[in-house]
Structures are given as structure tokens and as C-alpha cells.
Amino acid sequence: MASDASIQFFSNETEDRILKSDTVIRHLQSLETRADNGGFSESEFSALCKVLVQKAMPAQISRRFISCMVPRQQVQGSDLADISMWALGYSENSEKYVSLPVLRVVFFCLDYDLVTDRRPIKNLYEMFLTKMSNSTFCETIAGILIKVTTNADIDSRRVSVIRKCCDLQGQNYNLNNLRWRCRQLRPDLDPSCPPPSTRQSTCTSTLSKRYLKIYEVGIENLMSGLCWEPGQLAGKIIYKERLKTSVLPTVESLNLESGLASKKNKKVPLQVFERDEDVYVDLESIQLPNNLLSVLPSRVAGNILPRKELVERFSLVLFHTLQKEFFLLPRARTKAEENRRMKRQSRFLQILRDFQIHCYHGIPVVGRFLSEFLDSWDGKTYFQEVLGSLKIIQITEFKELYDTVLAPVERWFHSFTLLEKLLVLDAYFELFRYWSVAELSRVKEMKFGLFPDSSNNCECSLSSAIDLIAHIEEITLSTLSSAREGQKDHRLLFTHFITNLYVNTQELLVRFKVPIRLQLPQPLVHENLFSSCSVGVSKVCKYVLSQKKCVLPMVKERAAYFELSGDEKYAKVIRTQLGSDQLKPLEAITRDVLLVLSPSAVSQREDSLLQLGWEINEETVLNSFFVSKHPAFLPFVIDYFKNLQSQESRKIYEGLTCDRVYCDGTLKGMFSEAPPNRMSSSAFYKGRFNTTISNPELTSFLNFLGESHLNVREFLQLFCYPPKPTMSISSQCTEITESSGVSSMLPKQTSKKVGKKLKENETRRHSPRFDVKRKGMKRSTEDQNMYNTKRNVLSELN
């Protein structure tokens, strides 16, 4: 039976009085099952509170119903206030079986920080004080008042009532702690109050076990308004290390001022606030906790710590806490103690990671701890937490980073699963992004961060970032090799993941004008290029387009900027990324993409994929490597030809590769502004080919693909289609070649005839593969004179 139906049954299908029956028992069992397995949401808990207040039940049914009121989320304080007034104000309720369990529900919600707004409960302060003289309610009500008592709630009359209850009830843990709480906040009202000495009684009821289970399983749902950790707002302190469930101290604040000064003290304890906005109103009037480390999980910690003396105090306490918790504790005696210790340490490292990400600034103490911890790391303990701390480290020399952090992690790299290797790679990229976006500008402009600067030994921060991305490329190749060997079925997923890291990181660098160029590894390009998914090809095209249009211009502009600014060293580091040797891999992968996408000229370099020991002839490259025969584009090819007849489709399909010709292509640099040396006329005219498309069906097919692959279309327009000329063909050729001197000696009329003849040849010429007469022509790079193109018309005239 679903618990939702049971809540609906008690809310709507029963009368004002619920009597014991088989149906009621079945629905109660359904609610108990839900309470034992995750609890209720806020709305469901509110509905249960309304049923309890509005409908009468026998004491036995009420007790079981109340024991099911276990929320898994934070609930409204108004609902707890309603059931508290009902429990203490309705005279027919059984004190032991109804009223006391209800008060315990309120106490557990406060104790485990499951209340969003405590003000409705604070408004019942006088009612709780009045009922505290009852021995049945005394300890539970005292526990509730401990959670809501602040400096503004204490006066001489209330302190007197609490002191009388202590004298009347004798030794009572919560009551003694309530009196001591008043003594801490207002020492002038009860200066003779002794510290609490009795131990807390162990509660073994079903209700307490259910709340404890919710606390242990769903810690992320048990945070208060400012994101305090569960137990931080509690008044109890656990001193024994083997029983501690949290490394963080409580948010208690001691009032150490004298009686007269205490009356004038208008500071408000930090734990009183429920919203960030209330804290920001007046930060100077906040009374900080005794242990400053307790503000670490709070959302306002970054606004409290900027003062220098607080940062030093915080760093000192954090250093000793890390040393004690991770290096100085004795060996755990029992399995339960070991599990409890690992859970609290793991949670503490997660909080440290989140705090550094929130501030986006590395803590030097954490960096030092990480290097010491990794020195004896086993590769498994706190794996996620270690990678989280690795993402935010202040910039330093790469060699120091590698020796202290990266090398200990990579010592276990061979034993990681492929998923763990990808997580390591993601952490490396996150560290590189942090260095590039935050640390480079901070070091260059000598800005001050929240914590002390530990990058004084870094001579050139840009060189360190470039060395880091070069090391990441090596790890990428290792991860890709593992994917090929061990995860063949899921290799495509890992390829897309790594490619996205490169592409997205490069976009981020362009956005913040960081002069670093990321080189996509060639094996990764080949994985995308010859995969069964067209998305990979599109991503590679997007990367190449970004390099051509955005990255290289930005890097050149930043190099020129630093040169003009007088920073020659920084500009030199940037210029090293623009050398011909550094751009060779980029041109190689671009030509490899053209092997598949180019509709006209196909060329290779010595470092191309097909030059790595493969025995593939030119005919295979021209006919079998085109996009129309690529498995990744097969669905689009079928979609393009689906409305045509079979014979017509076959003829058009076979003619899609008609304009593809093979050429050397080593003279032209795709990513350089101009050729490094001037070329002679013979060298220029040799190997020049027609880049136009003579087949209209091929143009239509490429346009069809471009509608669904915008990056592919833009890539073809940039690298394959000839640009619109801004001058005559002869003028364009003369711009990049040595003048032969012939044109200046010809009369003007002769020059016009040459232009007219050139125009006539252009209108008569067809593609060398599309013309039937030239269908059997041999296509080889050895014999270039067989091609009759636009550019070698001039050579015939000469």
C-alpha cells in the first residue's frame, strides 16, 4: 500500500474521530514503513500535523501515528508550533503517550536542524517555561529551549524560573545545560551557576532511531538556513574522538565580558540568523563563534573572514585540525569507530572543497596538507575528495606541482578504472581552468586574495599553465589508449567527453582573453573523425574553426599588447605558441579532416594519418574517404536520396566524388599569415588545382548536410570553397609570386585579349572527373600537366 494513499486516507476519508480498525492499522503500517525508509517530505509532514491536531484518536493509535512523523526535509516552524500548542494545551491528551512524543518530535527536528524558521517556536517560550515544572515534560522542554534561546530571550525572571526548576528537578542533563546556556549568554544574571556534569541519557525509542537514520543517510538534506552542518547548532559537545560524528566544532559563542559590559553588549550570535540577507545587514554586529573553524560550511564564511587577523586565526586552527584528524589519531579499535571516522573525515574534505570553490581561491594550508597526505596515499582512500581538493591549488612552478601532487596521484594511474582516469583528467582540466582564469590575472596584476599568496616562487605563471596543459595532453593520450583497449563498446562516450573538455576549455580561454592555445591530440581527432557518430566530426570542425577565427588572432593580439607594454618575457612565451613547429599538428589534423570533407582538392602532410605506414592508394582516398560514404553520415545520405528513383540515386551518388583530385598541398600554410619565403613562378604554378565544384548535385548534397551540421558547413566554406576575388586572377597571382616582367612589356590591347581568352577558357572548362571524355584519365601527383584549371591557363600563355 502506498504511503501517499495512507496520508490521503487519514486526511480526507476519515471523520473527526479515528477509531481502531483493520483499515486504520493497515494504513498505519504503511506510514511506519515510509518512516523507516526515508521519511516524509515537507508537504507530507505538514499534512500529518494537521491530521494529528484536527482528528481525535485513541492513545494507542496516536502514539503509533506520532512515531511516524519523521521528515526527510526541513519543515516549517509553524507546523511544529501548532502541534506543540495542541500537545500542551489539550487537556484530554495523555501526557506520557501523546504529549511527550509530540514534544520529542519538536526536539528531534530542532536537534537535527530540520526547521527552516524557528521564530514560531520562540514565540511559545513562555508556554514552555510554564510547563517545564512538570517532571514528565521537563527534560524534553529544556532541550527545546536550548535550541532556541538567544541573548535577547534571557532576562532575570526567566533565569529565576530555570534556577527554581533545577532545584526542584535535581540532576537533569538538558535542564542543567539550559541553565549553563543562560550563564554563557548573560553571566551577570547567574554568576554562581556550575558547569553541567551529568551525562545525557541514551534515548532508545523508535522515534529517536528513525531520526538518527535520516541523519546518517541524508546529510545533505539536514542543513539549516545558513548551511550549518547537522549538530553544529546543538548545545552538546562530544569530547571522545571515537564517538565524534563531525570534525567541525559547534557554533557556540562564549560571553567573556563582565556583568556591566555584558548588559551593554548588543552583538548577536551568528547561529541566530536564518537568512543570508540578515547577516549582510550589519556584519560588524555579529558575535563570532568560539572556534572560528565552525563558520567553514556557512554560506557567509567568505564575507566574515576577509579581515587579516581572522584569516590567520582560521588558517592556524585549520592546519592543526587537519594534522590531528588525518595524521595523529591512533588506530581505530572497532569497525564502527573506523567507519565513523572515515565518514566525518570525508565530509570535512568535501566541505573544504566546496568552500574553496565558493571563494574560488586556494587555501595554502590545504595545499600543504594535500602534498603530505598524497605522500602515503593508497590510491583509493578519499579518491573523490582528493580530486576535489586538487582542483583549487594556487599557481606555482609546474615542476613543484608535479613532484608534490600530480606524481603521487599518477603513481596509481595504471590501477584506476577508465571512469576514474576520466575523473582525474577532469580534475586536471579544472585546475588548468582555475589557473588560467583566476590565478594568471591575480599574479600578473599582483592582486590580493582572501588567503595568503603561496606563489612567490613562480617565475612565469603563463609558462606554468602551458606546461600543465602539455602534461594534460599526455594524460589524455593515456586515457584514450585505455578506452581503446578496455572499453571498446563505450569508447565513443569517452572520446566525446575528452573532446568536450578541450573545446569548452578553449572557449573559456578566448572568453577571458587568456593567451594559451590548446592543441587537440591527433589520436583524439582520428577517433572523432572515423567514429560512427557525426557529432564527433562536427566537434573537430568546431575546434579547427575556433583556432582559425578566434584563438590565433587573440593570441597574436595579446602578444602584441604585451610587447607594446614592455613585457618582452611574457610576449615571448606567447609567441612560442605561434611558431611553425607548434602549428604543424593543427595543420595536420585540418588536412586529415579535409580527407573526409573536401569536395575538391585532397592533400596530406608527412605527419598525416595516411602517412603512418598505411598502404592506401590515391584512388581509395578519393573514392572511399568522402563524407557521402562515411558511416557517421549514412542516415543523412539516406534522407537525402529517399525521394529519388533508384537508378537516378545511384548515378548521383556515384558522381558525388567527381571533383575530388589529389595534390601535394605542401606549399600553402593554412594557419600562417603569409608564406615564409617568396616563391618563384614555376614553383607557384606547379601543383595548382581547381577548387570549384562543377557538379550541382554535389553542391546540393553538401548544402543539405550543412543544414544539420553548421560547423561542417562553415568548415567547408572556410577551407574548401575559393574566396571571392577582390582583383583579377593575374593580379592575385602576381601578388604572391616574383614578377616575370612579361606583362609590363605587353601592350594594353594584348592584355585585353589575354583576359578575353582567359574568360572563354573558363566558360568551356569542365571538371576533370565529370567530363565523359576525361573519365579514364589517370589521377596522380606525378603528372600535374594533365589538369587544365583556372590557374595554369596563365602558364600556357607564358
URNOR-V570850 format. One record per residue. OMEGA is omega in whole degrees, 0 to 359 (none if undefined). NEAR is the number of other ideal C-beta (glycine too) atoms within 12 Angstrom. D_CENTER is the distance of its C-alpha to the mean C-alpha in Angstrom with 1 decimal. Layout:
OMEGA:NEAR:D_CENTER / OMEGA:NEAR:D_CENTER
This chain:
182:19:40.0 / 180:15:36.8 / 178:31:36.1 / 178:19:35.6 / 179:19:39.1 / 177:33:40.4 / 177:34:38.9 / 179:20:40.5 / 181:28:43.7 / 184:36:44.0 / 191:26:43.1 / 190:15:45.3 / 178:16:47.6 / 179:25:49.4 / 183:15:52.0 / 180:11:52.1 / 181:16:53.1 / 180:28:51.3 / 181:17:53.8 / 178:20:53.3 / 180:16:53.3 / 179:10:51.9 / 179:19:49.5 / 180:29:48.2 / 179:22:47.8 / 179:20:45.8 / 176:34:43.4 / 178:35:43.2 / 177:20:42.3 / 177:28:39.5 / 179:41:38.1 / 177:28:38.5 / 178:21:36.5 / 179:31:33.7 / 179:35:33.9 / 187:25:33.8 / 172:19:30.7 / 177:21:28.0 / 187:39:30.0 / 176:36:30.2 / 182:23:28.0 / 181:25:29.0 / 179:19:31.2 / 178:33:32.9 / 177:38:33.5 / 177:28:35.1 / 177:30:37.3 / 178:43:38.5 / 179:39:39.4 / 177:23:41.5 / 182:39:43.3 / 184:41:44.1 / 189:32:45.6 / 187:22:47.4 / 181:27:48.9 / 180:22:51.4 / 170:31:51.1 / 184:23:53.1 / 181:21:52.0 / 178:20:51.0 / 181:30:48.9 / 182:38:47.3 / 179:29:46.4 / 180:30:44.6 / 181:42:42.9 / 180:41:41.7 / 177:32:40.3 / 185:40:38.0 / 182:47:36.4 / 179:44:33.1 / 174:40:30.0 / 178:32:26.5 / 176:27:25.1 / 183:34:26.3 / 181:42:29.6 / 177:26:31.7 / 179:33:34.2 / 177:26:36.9 / 178:37:37.0 / 177:45:37.5 / 180:34:40.1 / 182:31:42.0 / 176:42:42.3 / 178:42:43.3 / 178:28:46.2 / 182:32:47.2 / 184:43:47.4 / 184:32:49.4 / 181:20:51.4 / 189:21:52.6 / 183:11:55.7 / 180:15:56.0 / 175:31:52.8 / 182:22:53.3 / 186:23:52.1 / 188:20:51.2 / 181:23:49.8 / 186:35:48.2 / 181:34:47.8 / 176:34:46.5 / 178:37:43.8 / 179:43:42.6 / 178:43:42.4 / 174:39:40.4 / 178:46:37.9 / 181:46:37.5 / 181:39:37.3 / 177:41:34.7 / 177:47:32.4 / 184:42:32.8 / 181:35:32.5 / 174:42:29.2 / 180:40:27.8 / 183:43:28.0 / 180:39:29.5 / 183:30:27.9 / 184:26:31.1 / 183:36:33.8 / 176:25:36.3 / 178:25:38.3 / 178:35:38.9 / 179:28:39.9 / 179:20:42.5 / 185:33:44.2 / 182:32:44.7 / 178:19:48.5 / 179:24:48.8 / 179:42:46.9 / 181:34:49.2 / 182:19:52.3 / 184:30:51.3 / 177:38:50.4 / 177:21:54.0 / 184:24:53.9 / 180:20:53.5 / 184:24:51.6 / 194:38:48.8 / 186:34:49.0 / 181:33:46.2 / 179:43:43.7 / 177:45:44.4 / 177:40:44.2 / 177:37:40.7 / 182:44:39.7 / 177:44:41.1 / 185:40:39.3 / 187:43:36.0 / 184:40:37.1 / 175:41:39.5 / 182:31:38.8 / 182:31:41.2 / 183:19:42.3 / 188:32:43.4 / 170:33:45.9 / 186:22:49.5 / 181:16:52.8 / 181:16:53.8 / 177:29:50.6 / 178:30:50.7 / 178:18:54.4 / 181:31:53.6 / 180:42:50.9 / 178:28:53.4 / 178:19:56.1 / 178:33:53.8 / 178:34:53.1 / 182:16:56.8 / 185:17:57.5 / 181:27:54.8 / 182:14:55.0 / 181:21:52.2 / 189:32:49.1 / 183:28:45.5 / 180:42:43.7 / 177:41:46.8 / 178:34:47.1 / 176:36:43.4 / 178:43:43.9 / 179:41:46.9 / 176:35:45.0 / 177:42:42.2 / 178:40:44.8 / 179:30:46.2 / 183:34:42.9 / 180:39:42.4 / 183:35:46.1 / 181:27:48.0 / 184:26:51.1 / 180:28:51.7 / 186:29:51.9 / 184:17:52.4 / 182:14:54.0 / 178:26:51.3 / 176:16:50.7 / 181:14:47.2 / 183:26:46.4 / 182:13:47.7 / 179:21:47.5 / 178:16:44.8 / 179:26:42.7 / 181:17:44.2 / 180:11:42.2 / 183:23:41.5 / 181:10:41.7 / 178:22:42.0 / 180:23:40.1 / 181:36:38.3 / 179:26:36.9 / 179:19:35.8 / 177:35:33.9 / 179:36:32.0 / 179:26:31.3 / 176:23:29.8 / 180:36:27.5 / 184:32:26.5 / 185:24:25.8 / 188:21:23.9 / 184:25:21.8 / 182:28:20.9 / 180:20:17.9 / 188:26:20.5 / 181:40:23.0 / 182:30:21.7 / 187:38:24.1 / 180:28:23.8 / 178:35:22.3 / 171:33:20.1 / 178:39:22.7 / 178:36:22.4 / 180:35:25.1 / 181:36:28.4 / 180:37:27.7 / 180:44:30.0 / 180:35:32.6 / 182:37:35.8 / 180:29:36.3 / 178:24:35.3 / 184:21:35.2 / 182:11:36.7 / 184:14:36.8 / 184:22:33.9 / 180:21:34.4 / 183:21:34.0 / 177:27:31.0 / 180:33:27.9 / 177:40:25.8 / 184:38:25.6 / 177:40:25.2 / 178:30:28.6 / 183:35:29.9 / 181:41:29.9 / 177:30:33.7 / 181:31:35.5 / 174:23:39.0 / 184:29:41.7 / 181:14:43.7 / 180:21:45.9 / 185:14:49.6 / 181:18:51.0 / 179:11:51.9 / 180:15:48.7 / 178:26:46.8 / 181:19:48.4 / 182:14:47.3 / 182:24:43.7 / 182:16:41.7 / 183:23:38.2 / 179:24:36.0 / 183:34:34.0 / 184:39:30.2 / 181:39:30.0 / 187:32:32.2 / 179:34:29.6 / 184:31:27.6 / 178:18:25.8 / 184:21:23.9 / 180:15:26.4 / 180:21:29.3 / 184:31:28.0 / 183:18:27.5 / 181:15:31.1 / 182:15:32.7 / 185:25:30.7 / 181:15:33.8 / 182:19:35.5 / 174:28:33.0 / 184:32:34.3 / 179:32:31.7 / 178:33:31.5 / 179:23:33.7 / 185:26:30.8 / 179:29:28.3 / 182:38:25.6 / 180:36:25.6 / 186:42:23.8 / 181:45:20.6 / 185:38:18.9 / 179:37:20.3 / 182:29:18.6 / 182:33:21.5 / 180:38:21.3 / 178:30:20.1 / 182:25:23.1 / 190:32:25.6 / 187:32:25.0 / 178:19:25.6 / 188:16:29.3 / 183:14:30.2 / 178:13:32.2 / 179:25:29.5 / 178:28:26.9 / 179:18:29.5 / 179:22:30.4 / 182:37:26.8 / 180:29:26.1 / 180:20:29.4 / 180:27:28.8 / 180:39:25.3 / 181:25:26.9 / 178:20:29.7 / 178:34:27.6 / 180:32:25.4 / 182:18:28.6 / 188:20:30.5 / 187:29:27.9 / 185:32:26.8 / 190:17:30.0 / 181:12:33.0 / 176:24:33.1 / 180:12:35.8 / 180:11:35.3 / 183:18:34.6 / 183:15:37.9 / 179:12:36.7 / 180:11:34.0 / 178:15:33.1 / 179:21:32.8 / 178:18:30.6 / 179:16:28.2 / 181:26:28.3 / 181:31:27.5 / 180:24:24.6 / 181:25:23.0 / 178:33:23.4 / 178:34:22.3 / 179:28:19.1 / 180:33:18.4 / 178:36:19.3 / 176:36:16.9 / 179:29:14.0 / 177:38:15.5 / 179:42:15.8 / 181:32:12.1 / 180:28:11.2 / 179:37:14.2 / 177:37:13.3 / 179:24:9.9 / 178:23:12.1 / 185:29:14.7 / 179:25:12.8 / 181:32:15.7 / 177:39:16.5 / 181:37:19.3 / 180:31:22.1 / 180:33:23.3 / 177:41:20.0 / 178:37:20.2 / 178:26:23.8 / 182:37:23.2 / 179:39:20.6 / 178:30:23.2 / 182:20:25.9 / 182:30:24.1 / 180:34:23.1 / 179:19:26.7 / 184:13:27.8 / 181:27:24.7 / 179:16:25.5 / 183:23:22.3 / 185:16:21.6 / 178:20:21.7 / 183:31:18.5 / 181:27:16.6 / 182:22:13.1 / 178:32:14.0 / 179:37:15.3 / 177:34:12.2 / 178:30:10.3 / 181:40:13.2 / 185:43:13.4 / 183:33:10.3 / 176:38:12.3 / 180:46:15.9 / 186:39:18.4 / 180:42:19.8 / 176:36:22.9 / 184:25:25.1 / 180:34:23.4 / 178:19:26.3 / 178:25:25.7 / 182:38:22.0 / 183:28:23.0 / 187:18:25.9 / 187:25:24.3 / 188:40:20.8 / 182:35:20.1 / 177:20:23.6 / 178:25:23.6 / 183:39:20.3 / 175:30:21.8 / 180:20:25.1 / 187:22:23.8 / 182:26:22.0 / 181:18:24.9 / 179:17:24.8 / 170:25:21.1 / 182:22:20.7 / 177:31:19.2 / 178:21:16.1 / 177:25:15.8 / 177:36:16.5 / 176:32:13.6 / 176:29:11.3 / 180:42:13.2 / 177:43:12.9 / 177:31:9.1 / 177:35:9.5 / 178:41:12.3 / 179:38:10.7 / 176:32:8.1 / 179:44:11.5 / 178:45:13.3 / 178:35:11.3 / 177:33:11.9 / 187:45:15.5 / 187:38:16.0 / 187:26:14.9 / 190:35:15.9 / 181:36:18.2 / 180:36:20.4 / 180:23:21.5 / 180:27:22.0 / 182:31:24.2 / 182:28:26.0 / 178:12:26.9 / 177:12:27.4 / 178:15:25.5 / 177:14:25.2 / 181:29:22.1 / 182:31:22.0 / 183:33:22.8 / 182:22:25.4 / 179:24:24.9 / 182:29:24.9 / 181:34:24.8 / 182:16:28.5 / 181:18:29.3 / 183:29:27.1 / 180:20:29.7 / 184:26:27.6 / 180:37:23.9 / 178:39:23.6 / 178:29:25.3 / 179:34:22.9 / 179:42:19.9 / 177:33:21.9 / 180:30:23.0 / 181:42:19.4 / 175:36:18.5 / 177:26:21.9 / 178:29:21.1 / 178:39:17.9 / 177:31:20.2 / 178:23:22.4 / 178:34:19.8 / 179:39:18.8 / 178:26:22.5 / 179:28:22.8 / 179:41:20.0 / 177:37:21.6 / 177:24:24.9 / 179:29:23.9 / 179:32:22.6 / 185:23:26.0 / 190:14:28.0 / 185:19:26.4 / 183:22:24.5 / 182:15:26.6 / 183:12:26.1 / 184:18:22.3 / 181:29:22.3 / 179:26:21.4 / 181:22:18.1 / 178:36:17.1 / 179:39:18.6 / 180:30:16.7 / 182:32:13.3 / 178:44:14.4 / 178:39:16.1 / 178:28:13.1 / 180:38:11.4 / 185:42:14.7 / 182:35:15.3 / 178:25:12.2 / 178:41:12.3 / 176:37:16.0 / 178:26:15.7 / 179:27:13.7 / 177:35:16.5 / 180:30:19.1 / 181:17:17.8 / 177:22:18.2 / 175:24:21.3 / 188:35:20.2 / 177:40:23.1 / 180:41:21.4 / 179:43:22.0 / 179:43:20.0 / 177:34:22.3 / 183:44:21.3 / 181:33:23.2 / 177:31:26.3 / 178:30:26.0 / 176:41:22.6 / 180:40:24.5 / 176:30:27.3 / 178:38:25.2 / 186:43:23.9 / 183:43:27.4 / 176:28:29.3 / 182:30:27.0 / 182:21:28.1 / 181:26:25.5 / 179:31:26.1 / 180:26:22.4 / 178:40:22.2 / 179:42:25.2 / 179:37:23.8 / 177:40:20.6 / 176:44:22.9 / 178:43:25.1 / 178:34:22.3 / 181:41:21.4 / 178:44:25.1 / 178:33:25.7 / 178:34:23.0 / 184:40:24.6 / 189:28:28.0 / 188:21:27.5 / 191:25:24.7 / 182:39:23.7 / 174:33:27.3 / 180:21:28.8 / 180:29:26.1 / 179:36:26.6 / 180:24:30.3 / 180:20:30.3 / 177:33:28.3 / 178:31:30.8 / 179:19:33.7 / 181:18:32.4 / 175:24:32.2 / 178:20:35.6 / 178:13:37.1 / 179:14:35.6 / 180:10:37.3 / 183:20:34.4 / 182:14:35.8 / 179:20:33.7 / 180:28:30.4 / 179:26:31.8 / 177:19:33.1 / 179:31:29.8 / 182:36:28.4 / 180:22:31.6 / 179:25:31.2 / 185:36:28.4 / 179:32:30.9 / 182:21:33.7 / 179:19:35.2 / 180:14:34.2 / 181:24:30.5 / 179:30:30.7 / 179:24:32.6 / 179:30:29.6 / 179:39:28.4 / 179:34:31.8 / 181:35:32.2 / 177:40:29.2 / 178:40:30.4 / 176:40:33.8 / 176:39:32.5 / 179:46:30.8 / 175:42:34.2 / 183:42:35.9 / 190:44:34.4 / 188:42:34.2 / 178:38:37.1 / 184:45:40.1 / 186:38:42.5 / 178:38:42.4 / 182:40:40.6 / 181:38:40.4 / 171:32:38.9 / 182:29:38.5 / 179:16:39.4 / 179:21:35.8 / 180:32:35.3 / 183:28:34.3 / 178:31:37.9 / 183:20:39.4 / 177:17:38.0 / 180:8:41.0 / 176:15:40.9 / 181:10:44.3 / 181:21:43.5 / 184:16:46.2 / 181:25:45.9 / 179:18:47.1 / 179:20:44.2 / 185:35:41.7 / 186:33:43.2 / 190:25:43.8 / 185:22:41.1 / 184:33:38.0 / 186:32:37.9 / 181:41:35.3 / 180:35:37.9 / 179:22:38.1 / 181:30:34.5 / 182:22:33.3 / 182:30:30.0 / 181:34:32.1 / 179:19:34.7 / 181:18:33.8 / 176:27:34.1 / 178:27:37.4 / 180:16:38.8 / 181:16:37.9 / 185:28:39.6 / 189:26:42.8 / 183:13:43.0 / 181:12:45.6 / 176:19:47.9 / 188:11:50.8 / 181:12:50.5 / 179:11:52.9 / 179:14:51.5 / 181:21:47.9 / 180:13:49.0 / 179:16:50.7 / 182:26:47.8 / 180:26:45.3 / 181:22:47.4 / 181:31:47.8 / 180:36:44.1 / 187:35:44.3 / 184:36:47.5 / 182:38:46.3 / 178:43:44.3 / 184:42:46.1 / 180:37:45.4 / 182:34:45.6 / 174:24:44.9 / 182:31:42.5 / 184:24:42.3 / 187:26:43.8 / 175:27:41.2 / 185:26:38.0 / 187:31:35.2 / 177:34:33.0 / 183:21:35.8 / 182:14:37.5 / 177:12:41.0 / 183:19:42.8 / 180:13:43.3 / 177:15:47.1 / 183:16:49.5 / 174:23:50.7 / 182:16:54.3 / 181:25:55.4 / 179:17:56.0 / 181:20:52.6 / 185:28:51.0 / 180:29:53.1 / 175:25:52.5 / 177:29:49.8 / 187:36:49.0 / 179:35:48.2 / 180:31:48.0 / 177:30:44.4 / 179:27:45.6 / 182:32:45.3 / 183:27:48.8 / 181:28:47.8 / 177:18:47.0 / 177:28:45.5 / 177:35:43.0 / 179:25:41.9 / 180:20:41.7 / 180:35:39.6 / 176:36:37.1 / 178:23:36.9 / 177:26:36.2 / 181:38:33.3 / 178:28:31.9 / 181:15:31.8 / 179:21:29.0 / 185:31:27.4 / 180:18:27.3 / 177:30:25.8 / 179:41:28.6 / 180:27:31.2 / 177:24:30.1 / 179:38:30.1 / 180:35:33.7 / 184:23:34.8 / 189:27:33.7 / 187:36:34.9 / 183:36:37.5 / 180:26:39.5 / 178:23:41.9 / 178:13:41.3 / 183:8:44.0 / 175:14:46.7 / 177:9:47.6 / 182:12:50.9 / 181:19:53.3 / 180:25:52.6 / 179:29:55.1 / 178:17:53.6 / 181:20:50.1 / 181:29:51.6 / 181:21:53.6 / 187:19:50.6 / 179:24:49.1 / 174:29:52.3 / 181:18:55.4 / 179:19:58.2 / 180:21:61.1 / 183:12:63.5 / 185:18:64.9 / 181:23:63.5 / 181:12:65.1 / 180:11:68.5 / 175:18:68.5 / 185:11:70.1 / 181:12:68.2 / 178:10:69.8 / 180:16:68.8 / 179:20:65.1 / 178:15:65.3 / 178:15:66.7 / 179:25:63.9 / 179:23:61.4 / 179:15:63.3 / 178:18:63.5 / 181:27:59.9 / 178:17:59.1 / 179:13:61.5 / 180:23:59.9 / 182:20:56.4 / 182:11:57.8 / 191:13:59.5 / 176:23:56.8 / 177:25:54.7 / 181:33:51.9 / 180:32:53.2 / 184:35:51.8 / 180:29:52.5 / 182:20:56.2 / 182:13:58.4 / 184:12:60.8 / 185:20:58.0 / 182:16:56.4 / 184:11:57.7 / 177:21:56.9 / 179:19:55.3 / 182:32:51.8 / 179:20:51.4 / 181:26:50.3 / 183:14:53.6 / 185:13:55.7 / 186:25:54.1 / 183:18:57.4 / 185:19:57.3 / 179:37:54.6 / 186:26:56.0 / 181:34:53.2 / 190:30:53.1 / 182:35:52.7 / 169:28:55.5 / 180:27:58.1 / 179:29:58.4 / 177:27:59.2 / 180:17:61.9 / 180:24:63.5 / none:20:63.5
